[in-house]
Amino acid sequence: MLFSALLLQLALNQPTPAQPLADPTLPLPAVQATASWQPKQDFSAWQHQQKQRYRAALLWPDEAAASGKLQHKEQRDSYQLEYWQLQLTHQTQSQAIILRPVKPIGAVLLLHDHGAFFSLGKEKYLHPTDKAQLALAQPWVDKYFSGVFIGDELARQGYLVLAADSPGFSSRGPISYDQQQQLASNLLASGHSLAGLAAYEDMQLAGFLRQQLQSDRLPLVSLGFSMGAFRAWQVAALSDEVNAAVAACWFNSWPALLYSGSNLAKGQSSFYFLHPGLNSQLDIADLVSLAAPKPLYLLNGGQDPLMPSDAVLAGYKQLQLAWQQAGAPQQLRTELWTEAKHEFPLAQQQQVWAWLAELNRSLPSR
């Protein structure tokens, strides 16, 4: 398998980074977002067209549904812990964990963050049984999630939970920070992209989780923090299997994120977010709007150095117009926690759990 072999090679080879000779930043034209929705346009027709554009930008063809093999299971409190090996595409696999209550009230697809910490993927949400992994995961969870393992908390509430590793993370690496560019370059050279592969795999994960839920009536929600938030609203926009999404700490505008020294301008981790050619057509709020009228809960921190708050608030206004055009303004909830940083703390979690409980009561059957 081409990409699996590539990831293994990257994990084994640790090249010495070359010293930069000069500032590689080039003058770039302003991001125009020429295909953004305009008030004179029919929103439904615009949305249909731009969903097709977004899907084509993944540079990955439709494939057979993801399949999996259950490798091991054990009982944990009120739910079952299951280790799976998933075939996501004909070339890529991922280890995954499912937390299965006796009678699920819904399903949550947990999408992990980046954080330049590749030793962990799914383990950032799920309490590891391995002591070495727990030693890595606990400080991460303490820093960003108030010490709460999100997946285990959701399983205790009755949700069927799935989390897997994205390319380069945990069981699919771990690669080093400098090897992201090499991985992205190899995918681009083969006519694909790292962002597109990761996005398509998330769509496949949503489909697999729906199969495990064995119900079209119960809600399936995508949830993520940081890069996982980007992935959460992205898969909600792209996949019909996802009914709703929660995204903490990844919403802004491309122009506001593209400045000297920003993560987007540095390369490396940015390749998980950048679909070739798409940014000249659609800004971030446009992409998120493709999820309307699905219920969406966005949370951002006013002290988050990665997400300029002015652009967050401007984008929120654009989303409000989109959900109004979709006939469901009440399904959009946007918050800027003025004192919060780049984090998903306990107070925010409690608000999200209450929102999910209300969603369970109000979401109509598919």
TAFENBEL-V192761 format. One line per field, one symbol per residue. ss: DSSP state (H for helix, E for strand, C for the rest). burial: b if it has 16 or more other ideal C-beta (glycine too) atoms within 10 Angstrom, else e. Layout:
ss->???
burial->???
This chain:
ss->CHHHHHHHHHHHCCCCCCCCCCCCCCCCCCCCCCCCCCCCCCHHHHHHHHHHHHHHHCCCCCCCCCEEEEEEEEEECCEEEEEEEEECCCCCEEEEEEEEECCCCEEEEEECCCCCCCCCCHHHCCCCCCHHHHHHHHHHHHHHHCCCCHHHHHHHHCEEEEEECCCECHHHECCCCCHHHHHHHHHHHCCCCHHHHHHHHHHHHHHHHHHHHCCCCCCEEEEEECHHHHHHHHHHHHCCCCCEEEEECCCCCHHHHCCCCCHHHHCHHHHHCCCCCHHHCCCHHHHHHCCCCCEEEEEEECCCCCCCHHHHHHHHHHHHHHHHHCCCHHHEEEEEECCCCCCCCHHHHHHHHHHHHHHHHHCCCC
burial->eebeebbeebbeeeeeeeeeeeeeeeeeeebebebbbeeeeebeebbeebeebbbebbbbeeeeebebeeeeeeeeeebebbebebbbbebbbbbbbbbbbeebebbbbbbbbbbebbebbbbbbbbbeeeebeebbeebbeebbeebbbbbbbbebbbbbbbbbbbbbbbbbbbbeebbbbbbebbeeeebbbbbbbbbbbbbbbbbbbebbeeeebbbbbbbbbbbbbbbbbbbbbbebbbbbbbbbbbbbbebbeeeeeebeeebbbbbbbbeebbebbbbbbbbbbbbbbbbbbbbbeebebbbbebbeebbebbebbbebbeeeebbebbbbeebebbbbeebbebbeebbeebbeebeee
